[in-house]
Amino acid sequence: MYAIVRTGGKQYQVACGDQLRVEKLEGQVGDSVSLADVLMVVDGENILVGQPVLENATVTATIAEQGRAKKIVVFKKKRRKGYRLKRGHRQPYTALKIVEISA
């Protein structure tokens, strides 16, 4: 059994026991999070597709980690003008462990 959920403007395929990184969600490590934007649930031969989301379908997960991704370097330059700008960015994320899929 797996589901397609939408969070943080992205879609993820999840199954029970999976761990995935999503855009930052509020909460502490160990808190339970309910993802209500379930787009599709597949259980063997039974396929439920929402239009756009399924009513009464939720995916329950626990927060495994709150962190920040590796640093990326943002470098801007204009030739012959002496303009150089170097900045770094670390995107915050939340690691979720999927506990239950209910349709």
N, CA, C and O atoms as CSV, one atom per row, in Angstrom:
chain,resi,resn,atom,element,x,y,z
A,1,MET,N,N,0.848,-1.180,0.000
A,1,MET,CA,C,0.000,0.000,0.000
A,1,MET,C,C,0.889,1.236,0.000
A,1,MET,O,O,1.834,1.343,0.781
A,2,TYR,N,N,0.564,2.167,-0.896
A,2,TYR,CA,C,1.284,3.434,-0.908
A,2,TYR,C,C,0.326,4.561,-1.253
A,2,TYR,O,O,-0.798,4.337,-1.701
A,3,ALA,N,N,0.810,5.797,-1.027
A,3,ALA,CA,C,-0.012,6.973,-1.289
A,3,ALA,C,C,0.848,8.052,-1.923
A,3,ALA,O,O,2.069,8.065,-1.770
A,4,ILE,N,N,0.189,8.959,-2.639
A,4,ILE,CA,C,0.836,10.142,-3.180
A,4,ILE,C,C,0.313,11.321,-2.359
A,4,ILE,O,O,-0.891,11.575,-2.332
A,5,VAL,N,N,1.230,12.048,-1.682
A,5,VAL,CA,C,0.835,13.179,-0.847
A,5,VAL,C,C,1.488,14.450,-1.375
A,5,VAL,O,O,2.510,14.405,-2.060
A,6,ARG,N,N,0.878,15.581,-1.041
A,6,ARG,CA,C,1.398,16.881,-1.441
A,6,ARG,C,C,1.700,17.685,-0.188
A,6,ARG,O,O,0.828,17.878,0.660
A,7,THR,N,N,2.941,18.154,-0.074
A,7,THR,CA,C,3.333,19.027,1.032
A,7,THR,C,C,4.493,19.898,0.577
A,7,THR,O,O,5.391,19.437,-0.128
A,8,GLY,N,N,4.467,21.141,0.979
A,8,GLY,CA,C,5.541,22.053,0.606
A,8,GLY,C,C,5.626,22.331,-0.877
A,8,GLY,O,O,6.698,22.670,-1.377
A,9,GLY,N,N,4.505,22.193,-1.605
A,9,GLY,CA,C,4.496,22.463,-3.029
A,9,GLY,C,C,5.060,21.339,-3.876
A,9,GLY,O,O,5.245,21.509,-5.081
A,10,LYS,N,N,5.337,20.187,-3.264
A,10,LYS,CA,C,5.879,19.041,-3.984
A,10,LYS,C,C,5.034,17.815,-3.698
A,10,LYS,O,O,4.276,17.785,-2.728
A,11,GLN,N,N,5.165,16.799,-4.550
A,11,GLN,CA,C,4.428,15.555,-4.368
A,11,GLN,C,C,5.410,14.427,-4.068
A,11,GLN,O,O,6.492,14.359,-4.651
A,12,TYR,N,N,5.017,13.538,-3.146
A,12,TYR,CA,C,5.869,12.440,-2.726
A,12,TYR,C,C,5.065,11.137,-2.729
A,12,TYR,O,O,3.883,11.122,-2.386
A,13,GLN,N,N,5.729,10.043,-3.124
A,13,GLN,CA,C,5.136,8.712,-3.011
A,13,GLN,C,C,5.644,8.113,-1.717
A,13,GLN,O,O,6.851,7.985,-1.515
A,14,VAL,N,N,4.703,7.737,-0.820
A,14,VAL,CA,C,5.088,7.235,0.497
A,14,VAL,C,C,4.400,5.910,0.782
A,14,VAL,O,O,3.301,5.639,0.298
A,15,ALA,N,N,5.075,5.093,1.578
A,15,ALA,CA,C,4.512,3.837,2.071
A,15,ALA,C,C,4.816,3.776,3.564
A,15,ALA,O,O,5.651,4.534,4.056
A,16,CYS,N,N,4.152,2.887,4.284
A,16,CYS,CA,C,4.387,2.766,5.720
A,16,CYS,C,C,5.838,2.368,5.967
A,16,CYS,O,O,6.369,1.460,5.328
A,17,GLY,N,N,6.464,3.068,6.908
A,17,GLY,CA,C,7.851,2.787,7.247
A,17,GLY,C,C,8.853,3.626,6.480
A,17,GLY,O,O,10.036,3.626,6.823
A,18,ASP,N,N,8.418,4.344,5.451
A,18,ASP,CA,C,9.336,5.188,4.677
A,18,ASP,C,C,9.779,6.388,5.495
A,18,ASP,O,O,9.073,6.841,6.396
A,19,GLN,N,N,10.964,6.897,5.165
A,19,GLN,CA,C,11.453,8.139,5.753
A,19,GLN,C,C,11.807,9.073,4.612
A,19,GLN,O,O,12.507,8.668,3.683
A,20,LEU,N,N,11.335,10.330,4.659
A,20,LEU,CA,C,11.589,11.261,3.593
A,20,LEU,C,C,11.806,12.654,4.148
A,20,LEU,O,O,11.359,12.982,5.246
A,21,ARG,N,N,12.505,13.471,3.365
A,21,ARG,CA,C,12.754,14.864,3.720
A,21,ARG,C,C,11.793,15.752,2.947
A,21,ARG,O,O,11.690,15.661,1.724
A,22,VAL,N,N,11.088,16.615,3.678
A,22,VAL,CA,C,10.150,17.548,3.063
A,22,VAL,C,C,10.535,18.958,3.475
A,22,VAL,O,O,11.411,19.146,4.320
A,23,GLU,N,N,9.887,19.943,2.884
A,23,GLU,CA,C,10.100,21.322,3.300
A,23,GLU,C,C,9.730,21.460,4.776
A,23,GLU,O,O,8.901,20.705,5.285
A,24,LYS,N,N,10.341,22.420,5.458
A,24,LYS,CA,C,10.206,22.536,6.904
A,24,LYS,C,C,8.756,22.621,7.359
A,24,LYS,O,O,7.965,23.407,6.837
A,25,LEU,N,N,8.426,21.784,8.357
A,25,LEU,CA,C,7.124,21.801,9.020
A,25,LEU,C,C,7.342,22.157,10.484
A,25,LEU,O,O,8.381,21.831,11.057
A,26,GLU,N,N,6.369,22.823,11.087
A,26,GLU,CA,C,6.472,23.184,12.488
A,26,GLU,C,C,6.315,21.951,13.369
A,26,GLU,O,O,5.526,21.059,13.056
A,27,GLY,N,N,7.058,21.899,14.464
A,27,GLY,CA,C,6.948,20.800,15.408
A,27,GLY,C,C,8.304,20.359,15.915
A,27,GLY,O,O,9.341,20.705,15.350
A,28,GLN,N,N,8.280,19.591,16.988
A,28,GLN,CA,C,9.498,19.069,17.597
A,28,GLN,C,C,9.699,17.619,17.162
A,28,GLN,O,O,8.781,16.972,16.658
A,29,VAL,N,N,10.917,17.125,17.367
A,29,VAL,CA,C,11.225,15.729,17.045
A,29,VAL,C,C,10.362,14.821,17.915
A,29,VAL,O,O,10.300,14.992,19.132
A,30,GLY,N,N,9.702,13.863,17.289
A,30,GLY,CA,C,8.808,12.944,17.990
A,30,GLY,C,C,7.343,13.323,17.892
A,30,GLY,O,O,6.479,12.505,18.206
A,31,ASP,N,N,7.040,14.541,17.466
A,31,ASP,CA,C,5.648,14.959,17.300
A,31,ASP,C,C,4.997,14.220,16.138
A,31,ASP,O,O,5.675,13.800,15.200
A,32,SER,N,N,3.687,14.065,16.208
A,32,SER,CA,C,2.925,13.432,15.145
A,32,SER,C,C,2.389,14.500,14.198
A,32,SER,O,O,1.908,15.546,14.633
A,33,VAL,N,N,2.479,14.222,12.893
A,33,VAL,CA,C,2.032,15.157,11.870
A,33,VAL,C,C,1.047,14.429,10.966
A,33,VAL,O,O,1.278,13.281,10.584
A,34,SER,N,N,-0.051,15.094,10.625
A,34,SER,CA,C,-1.035,14.513,9.724
A,34,SER,C,C,-0.988,15.256,8.394
A,34,SER,O,O,-1.149,16.476,8.357
A,35,LEU,N,N,-0.768,14.528,7.308
A,35,LEU,CA,C,-0.742,15.105,5.972
A,35,LEU,C,C,-2.109,14.858,5.333
A,35,LEU,O,O,-2.463,13.721,5.022
A,36,ALA,N,N,-2.869,15.933,5.142
A,36,ALA,CA,C,-4.254,15.798,4.674
A,36,ALA,C,C,-4.374,15.877,3.157
A,36,ALA,O,O,-5.384,15.439,2.606
A,37,ASP,N,N,-3.368,16.425,2.461
A,37,ASP,CA,C,-3.428,16.536,1.003
A,37,ASP,C,C,-2.988,15.222,0.365
A,37,ASP,O,O,-1.874,15.112,-0.147
A,38,VAL,N,N,-3.878,14.225,0.401
A,38,VAL,CA,C,-3.603,12.921,-0.188
A,38,VAL,C,C,-4.228,12.905,-1.580
A,38,VAL,O,O,-5.442,13.048,-1.724
A,39,LEU,N,N,-3.388,12.729,-2.609
A,39,LEU,CA,C,-3.865,12.785,-3.988
A,39,LEU,C,C,-4.302,11.426,-4.513
A,39,LEU,O,O,-5.212,11.340,-5.338
A,40,MET,N,N,-3.647,10.344,-4.032
A,40,MET,CA,C,-3.966,9.018,-4.528
A,40,MET,C,C,-3.546,7.978,-3.494
A,40,MET,O,O,-2.531,8.143,-2.817
A,41,VAL,N,N,-4.327,6.908,-3.375
A,41,VAL,CA,C,-3.997,5.780,-2.505
A,41,VAL,C,C,-4.118,4.507,-3.330
A,41,VAL,O,O,-5.133,4.279,-3.989
A,42,VAL,N,N,-3.075,3.675,-3.292
A,42,VAL,CA,C,-3.073,2.399,-4.004
A,42,VAL,C,C,-2.916,1.285,-2.980
A,42,VAL,O,O,-1.938,1.245,-2.233
A,43,ASP,N,N,-3.900,0.374,-2.953
A,43,ASP,CA,C,-3.873,-0.771,-2.039
A,43,ASP,C,C,-4.102,-2.034,-2.868
A,43,ASP,O,O,-5.234,-2.493,-3.023
A,44,GLY,N,N,-3.018,-2.582,-3.392
A,44,GLY,CA,C,-3.137,-3.767,-4.253
A,44,GLY,C,C,-3.842,-3.408,-5.546
A,44,GLY,O,O,-3.346,-2.590,-6.321
A,45,GLU,N,N,-5.001,-4.017,-5.786
A,45,GLU,CA,C,-5.789,-3.746,-6.990
A,45,GLU,C,C,-6.722,-2.557,-6.815
A,45,GLU,O,O,-7.256,-2.039,-7.796
A,46,ASN,N,N,-6.925,-2.117,-5.570
A,46,ASN,CA,C,-7.831,-1.009,-5.273
A,46,ASN,C,C,-7.082,0.315,-5.396
A,46,ASN,O,O,-6.139,0.565,-4.644
A,47,ILE,N,N,-7.493,1.166,-6.338
A,47,ILE,CA,C,-6.850,2.454,-6.575
A,47,ILE,C,C,-7.873,3.559,-6.368
A,47,ILE,O,O,-8.921,3.573,-7.014
A,48,LEU,N,N,-7.568,4.488,-5.463
A,48,LEU,CA,C,-8.435,5.641,-5.214
A,48,LEU,C,C,-7.704,6.893,-5.678
A,48,LEU,O,O,-6.589,7.163,-5.233
A,49,VAL,N,N,-8.327,7.658,-6.570
A,49,VAL,CA,C,-7.730,8.873,-7.101
A,49,VAL,C,C,-8.624,10.040,-6.729
A,49,VAL,O,O,-9.834,9.993,-6.947
A,50,GLY,N,N,-8.033,11.090,-6.169
A,50,GLY,CA,C,-8.787,12.273,-5.766
A,50,GLY,C,C,-8.919,13.267,-6.892
A,50,GLY,O,O,-8.207,13.198,-7.893
A,51,GLN,N,N,-9.863,14.212,-6.710
A,51,GLN,CA,C,-10.072,15.233,-7.718
A,51,GLN,C,C,-10.177,16.601,-7.081
A,51,GLN,O,O,-11.303,17.092,-6.991
A,52,PRO,N,N,-9.137,17.266,-6.632
A,52,PRO,CA,C,-7.738,16.852,-6.691
A,52,PRO,C,C,-7.278,16.037,-5.473
A,52,PRO,O,O,-6.292,15.307,-5.567
A,53,VAL,N,N,-7.975,16.148,-4.328
A,53,VAL,CA,C,-7.546,15.393,-3.144
A,53,VAL,C,C,-8.650,14.438,-2.712
A,53,VAL,O,O,-9.824,14.628,-3.031
A,54,LEU,N,N,-8.245,13.412,-1.983
A,54,LEU,CA,C,-9.208,12.450,-1.448
A,54,LEU,C,C,-9.771,12.971,-0.132
A,54,LEU,O,O,-9.019,13.392,0.747
A,55,GLU,N,N,-11.079,12.941,0.001
A,55,GLU,CA,C,-11.722,13.314,1.259
A,55,GLU,C,C,-11.543,12.162,2.250
A,55,GLU,O,O,-11.564,10.997,1.853
A,56,ASN,N,N,-11.372,12.471,3.509
A,56,ASN,CA,C,-11.249,11.500,4.604
A,56,ASN,C,C,-10.013,10.609,4.491
A,56,ASN,O,O,-9.950,9.576,5.158
A,57,ALA,N,N,-9.050,10.968,3.685
A,57,ALA,CA,C,-7.804,10.199,3.587
A,57,ALA,C,C,-6.686,11.008,4.231
A,57,ALA,O,O,-6.516,12.191,3.936
A,58,THR,N,N,-5.932,10.369,5.103
A,58,THR,CA,C,-4.815,11.043,5.756
A,58,THR,C,C,-3.606,10.119,5.810
A,58,THR,O,O,-3.731,8.894,5.804
A,59,VAL,N,N,-2.446,10.737,5.864
A,59,VAL,CA,C,-1.196,10.021,6.079
A,59,VAL,C,C,-0.619,10.554,7.382
A,59,VAL,O,O,-0.394,11.756,7.521
A,60,THR,N,N,-0.380,9.655,8.338
A,60,THR,CA,C,0.153,10.046,9.631
A,60,THR,C,C,1.646,9.749,9.660
A,60,THR,O,O,2.089,8.673,9.259
A,61,ALA,N,N,2.413,10.727,10.142
A,61,ALA,CA,C,3.866,10.587,10.210
A,61,ALA,C,C,4.369,11.179,11.512
A,61,ALA,O,O,3.675,11.972,12.149
A,62,THR,N,N,5.576,10.795,11.909
A,62,THR,CA,C,6.231,11.402,13.061
A,62,THR,C,C,7.475,12.130,12.575
A,62,THR,O,O,8.111,11.722,11.603
A,63,ILE,N,N,7.808,13.207,13.260
A,63,ILE,CA,C,8.979,13.995,12.889
A,63,ILE,C,C,10.215,13.285,13.436
A,63,ILE,O,O,10.365,13.114,14.645
A,64,ALA,N,N,11.100,12.873,12.520
A,64,ALA,CA,C,12.317,12.168,12.910
A,64,ALA,C,C,13.484,13.129,13.100
A,64,ALA,O,O,14.387,12.858,13.892
A,65,GLU,N,N,13.472,14.262,12.372
A,65,GLU,CA,C,14.604,15.182,12.435
A,65,GLU,C,C,14.183,16.545,11.906
A,65,GLU,O,O,13.407,16.641,10.955
A,66,GLN,N,N,14.700,17.593,12.529
A,66,GLN,CA,C,14.588,18.952,12.003
A,66,GLN,C,C,16.018,19.395,11.702
A,66,GLN,O,O,16.861,19.388,12.600
A,67,GLY,N,N,16.306,19.776,10.473
A,67,GLY,CA,C,17.681,20.121,10.150
A,67,GLY,C,C,17.777,21.094,9.003
A,67,GLY,O,O,16.783,21.650,8.536
A,68,ARG,N,N,19.024,21.284,8.559
A,68,ARG,CA,C,19.301,22.152,7.427
A,68,ARG,C,C,20.187,21.396,6.446
A,68,ARG,O,O,21.093,20.667,6.851
A,69,ALA,N,N,19.923,21.572,5.158
A,69,ALA,CA,C,20.652,20.858,4.111
A,69,ALA,C,C,22.072,21.410,3.991
A,69,ALA,O,O,22.431,22.399,4.631
A,70,LYS,N,N,22.868,20.743,3.154
A,70,LYS,CA,C,24.231,21.202,2.916
A,70,LYS,C,C,24.210,22.585,2.278
A,70,LYS,O,O,23.263,22.941,1.577
A,71,LYS,N,N,25.255,23.356,2.524
A,71,LYS,CA,C,25.333,24.712,2.008
A,71,LYS,C,C,25.581,24.702,0.505
A,71,LYS,O,O,26.396,23.935,-0.008
A,72,ILE,N,N,24.849,25.580,-0.188
A,72,ILE,CA,C,25.131,25.826,-1.595
A,72,ILE,C,C,25.670,27.241,-1.703
A,72,ILE,O,O,25.304,28.112,-0.913
A,73,VAL,N,N,26.536,27.473,-2.678
A,73,VAL,CA,C,27.153,28.783,-2.873
A,73,VAL,C,C,26.401,29.506,-3.984
A,73,VAL,O,O,26.203,28.967,-5.072
A,74,VAL,N,N,25.984,30.734,-3.691
A,74,VAL,CA,C,25.319,31.588,-4.674
A,74,VAL,C,C,26.311,32.680,-5.043
A,74,VAL,O,O,26.633,33.526,-4.209
A,75,PHE,N,N,26.801,32.677,-6.277
A,75,PHE,CA,C,27.819,33.627,-6.722
A,75,PHE,C,C,27.295,34.414,-7.908
A,75,PHE,O,O,26.880,33.843,-8.917
A,76,LYS,N,N,27.318,35.750,-7.772
A,76,LYS,CA,C,26.866,36.628,-8.848
A,76,LYS,C,C,28.048,37.492,-9.286
A,76,LYS,O,O,28.875,37.898,-8.470
A,77,LYS,N,N,28.110,37.763,-10.587
A,77,LYS,CA,C,29.207,38.573,-11.103
A,77,LYS,C,C,28.767,39.265,-12.380
A,77,LYS,O,O,28.049,38.692,-13.200
A,78,LYS,N,N,29.207,40.506,-12.537
A,78,LYS,CA,C,29.030,41.226,-13.795
A,78,LYS,C,C,30.423,41.538,-14.325
A,78,LYS,O,O,31.235,42.160,-13.640
A,79,ARG,N,N,30.685,41.105,-15.536
A,79,ARG,CA,C,32.031,41.268,-16.068
A,79,ARG,C,C,32.393,42.727,-16.294
A,79,ARG,O,O,31.555,43.536,-16.693
A,80,ARG,N,N,33.623,43.042,-16.040
A,80,ARG,CA,C,34.231,44.364,-16.258
A,80,ARG,C,C,33.647,45.459,-15.375
A,80,ARG,O,O,33.952,46.629,-15.609
A,81,LYS,N,N,32.840,45.155,-14.394
A,81,LYS,CA,C,32.229,46.191,-13.553
A,81,LYS,C,C,32.705,46.117,-12.106
A,81,LYS,O,O,32.407,47.010,-11.313
A,82,GLY,N,N,33.435,45.074,-11.753
A,82,GLY,CA,C,33.903,44.932,-10.380
A,82,GLY,C,C,32.822,44.472,-9.415
A,82,GLY,O,O,32.989,44.565,-8.199
A,83,TYR,N,N,31.724,43.981,-9.950
A,83,TYR,CA,C,30.615,43.520,-9.110
A,83,TYR,C,C,30.742,42.023,-8.894
A,83,TYR,O,O,30.636,41.239,-9.837
A,84,ARG,N,N,30.969,41.633,-7.650
A,84,ARG,CA,C,31.030,40.225,-7.276
A,84,ARG,C,C,30.306,40.062,-5.951
A,84,ARG,O,O,30.518,40.835,-5.017
A,85,LEU,N,N,29.452,39.056,-5.876
A,85,LEU,CA,C,28.680,38.815,-4.671
A,85,LEU,C,C,28.667,37.316,-4.401
A,85,LEU,O,O,28.259,36.526,-5.253
A,86,LYS,N,N,29.111,36.935,-3.227
A,86,LYS,CA,C,29.160,35.518,-2.859
A,86,LYS,C,C,28.360,35.330,-1.584
A,86,LYS,O,O,28.636,35.965,-0.566
A,87,ARG,N,N,27.364,34.451,-1.646
A,87,ARG,CA,C,26.528,34.151,-0.490
A,87,ARG,C,C,26.318,32.649,-0.411
A,87,ARG,O,O,26.438,31.939,-1.410
A,88,GLY,N,N,26.008,32.180,0.775
A,88,GLY,CA,C,25.678,30.776,0.971
A,88,GLY,C,C,24.229,30.643,1.403
A,88,GLY,O,O,23.628,31.589,1.914
A,89,HIS,N,N,23.674,29.452,1.190
A,89,HIS,CA,C,22.289,29.207,1.588
A,89,HIS,C,C,22.154,27.773,2.069
A,89,HIS,O,O,22.671,26.846,1.444
A,90,ARG,N,N,21.453,27.595,3.190
A,90,ARG,CA,C,21.134,26.260,3.704
A,90,ARG,C,C,19.630,26.176,3.882
A,90,ARG,O,O,19.050,26.912,4.680
A,91,GLN,N,N,19.003,25.281,3.138
A,91,GLN,CA,C,17.546,25.142,3.163
A,91,GLN,C,C,17.122,24.298,4.366
A,91,GLN,O,O,17.635,23.193,4.545
A,92,PRO,N,N,16.203,24.790,5.192
A,92,PRO,CA,C,15.713,23.969,6.305
A,92,PRO,C,C,14.787,22.856,5.806
A,92,PRO,O,O,14.054,23.035,4.833
A,93,TYR,N,N,14.832,21.705,6.486
A,93,TYR,CA,C,13.995,20.569,6.100
A,93,TYR,C,C,13.480,19.866,7.345
A,93,TYR,O,O,13.973,20.090,8.451
A,94,THR,N,N,12.486,19.016,7.150
A,94,THR,CA,C,11.947,18.144,8.185
A,94,THR,C,C,11.978,16.724,7.652
A,94,THR,O,O,11.474,16.457,6.561
A,95,ALA,N,N,12.565,15.815,8.412
A,95,ALA,CA,C,12.579,14.401,8.034
A,95,ALA,C,C,11.385,13.733,8.706
A,95,ALA,O,O,11.227,13.819,9.923
A,96,LEU,N,N,10.541,13.065,7.912
A,96,LEU,CA,C,9.342,12.418,8.413
A,96,LEU,C,C,9.468,10.906,8.287
A,96,LEU,O,O,10.042,10.401,7.322
A,97,LYS,N,N,8.929,10.189,9.265
A,97,LYS,CA,C,8.818,8.726,9.198
A,97,LYS,C,C,7.326,8.403,9.110
A,97,LYS,O,O,6.552,8.743,10.005
A,98,ILE,N,N,6.937,7.743,8.019
A,98,ILE,CA,C,5.520,7.453,7.763
A,98,ILE,C,C,5.072,6.313,8.674
A,98,ILE,O,O,5.697,5.254,8.724
A,99,VAL,N,N,3.962,6.558,9.402
A,99,VAL,CA,C,3.449,5.585,10.369
A,99,VAL,C,C,2.232,4.857,9.805
A,99,VAL,O,O,2.139,3.633,9.896
A,100,GLU,N,N,1.292,5.619,9.218
A,100,GLU,CA,C,0.022,5.017,8.826
A,100,GLU,C,C,-0.563,5.733,7.620
A,100,GLU,O,O,-0.433,6.949,7.476
A,101,ILE,N,N,-1.209,4.960,6.756
A,101,ILE,CA,C,-1.956,5.504,5.618
A,101,ILE,C,C,-3.392,5.039,5.767
A,101,ILE,O,O,-3.662,3.838,5.770
A,102,SER,N,N,-4.327,5.995,5.892
A,102,SER,CA,C,-5.733,5.622,6.029
A,102,SER,C,C,-6.508,6.262,4.876
A,102,SER,O,O,-6.335,7.440,4.566
A,103,ALA,N,N,-7.362,5.458,4.255
A,103,ALA,CA,C,-8.103,5.951,3.095
A,103,ALA,C,C,-9.577,6.057,3.399
A,103,ALA,O,O,-10.358,6.456,2.535
